[in-house]
Amino acid sequence: MKHYYLFALLLISSLANSQQITLVKDINAFPGAVGKEGRHSSPNNLTAFNGKLYFAADDQIASNTNGVDVGIELWVSDGTPEGTVLLKDIDGSSDDSSPSKFFELNNKLYFQVYETSTGNYSLYTTDGTEAGTVLLFNDFQFEPPTIIGNKAYMRKYITDADGVFTGIYYEFDGTNLQVLPDTGSGTISAGSNYIALNDNSILFNMTYTVGGTSDGQELYLYNISNQTYTLVKNFDDANGDSSLTHFTKMGDNVYFEYDNNLWVTDGTAAGTTQVTIASSINGLASLFAWENKLYFEGDDGSFDQLWVYDPTANKVTNLSGTTEANPTGFSFNHDPVHFVAPGDGYLYYAGKSVATFASYNLYRTNGVTIESIEMDLIDSVDDIVKLNNALYFEAAYTDSNPEFTDLGRELYTYTNDKLLSTNTFELNNSISIYPNPSTSFLNVKTTLDGEINYSIYNLLGKQVQTGTINNNVINHNLTSGLYLLKLDNGTQSITKKIIVKN
């Protein structure tokens, strides 16, 4: 009966607020398990791909895996209870394979597996079927890649000839794996922070040693065409290491944290500067770009709050803390994390509240104010992602009644009237185009099914290229200028501006 009571309570609350939070499935279902370990399935690493949700979860009670404890394995969901199932027991026993670090490349999904029985890391791929979930490479431990065109660039861990465990940058096209080419004479010690700056350049926080001498771990720019590494900036002006974290792309620039300060770079020494208006804010984390503004966690003495930086106005604003403009703000660590912008005019995230000081609730902001969502119903919110017209996340029901608390941390979904209404504008809200500006190709990332045709027009209205999108990529040899890209899936169409720079 617990599911019926829970659904009724959630539905009553949602009707009052035109919002709805529902349990997708109690994966690790064990009625009466209050106080017992293992009642959580703890869905994690949630990733939307081709209209479905992929994640790792643990049905330790074996209530949904035919009575067999398979450990932490690969699950898939279409958003319905019956469509939320174990995709594959990769390990083949009760030991964990712990799928993580999912990434999409050329319309395929890849992920890392760690088998606790062997201590081995592997790279797997899946097409959404059990038979199509297969091993690609053994001995493959890596950091999440940055994607440019039809290739992924990542740090892969290796043991070198001297027996030292270190990292090397690799290039991966979905089949072939090779060390990132370098025409220089140096050796590389790969750092774990990097990001694509444009369709021909990657920023790395790494060490480059030539003739036994280096500047330490600093900011380097890799040119894909020339296969060269160039020092962008030596932050400590010596040969010590500078730790650069939280790389985040916004427009033509990349923002990051260095020495508890916010910095920005365009890939040049002159264009790498501190954002001095934010110099009083420490503990920067969880950087996220939304609507040409940068949102992040930071502390200026008012605890860890949600901040927003507007580069156009050169202004930072504390959105969640107690300020003169917001006297009812939080006077404790709000700790915003897991940002997602689903296209309904709000930025959603998980943050701490007074009611659940040690846990996380679902929040959203319109860039001016913040509000909690059903704080009395769920907490322990983690791993928020958008799929179709809803948000999905890990959470736990908060009611003190044991009839409900035995659900543990499970898979939940949230939607509202505005998110549901995005069906009318599905094409617009589910397509992202990058890089823009472009030199020779465009990535078109979409959750839509079916064939998408495209046409490119110059500003005189002349069609200069047309075709069907293959492998999420449009290749072109256009001259520099402004163009209009029209996309059509047979029932809807949308036109977006693109810039070509050669």
Secondary structure, DSSP 4 states (H G I P E B T S, - for coil): -HHHHHHHHHHHHHHHHTEEEEEEE-TT--TT-TT-TT-----EEEEEETTEEEEEEE-TT-TTTTT----EEEEEE-SSSTT-EEEE-SSSSSS----EEEEEETTEEEEEEEETTTTEEEEEEESSSSTT-EEEEES--BPPPEEETTEEEEEEEEE-TTS-EEEEEEEE-SS-EEEPP--SS-EEE--S-EEEEETTEEEEEEEEEBTTB---SEEEEEETTTTEEEEEE-TTSSSS---EEEEEEETTEEEEEETTEEEEESSSSTT-EE-GGGTT-EEEEEEEEETTEEEEEEESSS-SEEEEEETTTTEEEESSB--SS-TTSBSS----EEEE--SSS-EEEEE--STTTTS-EEEEE-SS-EEEESTTTEEEEEEEEEETTEEEEEEEE--S-HHHHTT-EEEEEEEEHHHHGGGGGHHHHTEEEESSSBSSEEEEEE---S--EEEEE-TTS-EEEEEE-BTTEEE--PPSEEEEEEEE-SS-EEEEEEEE--
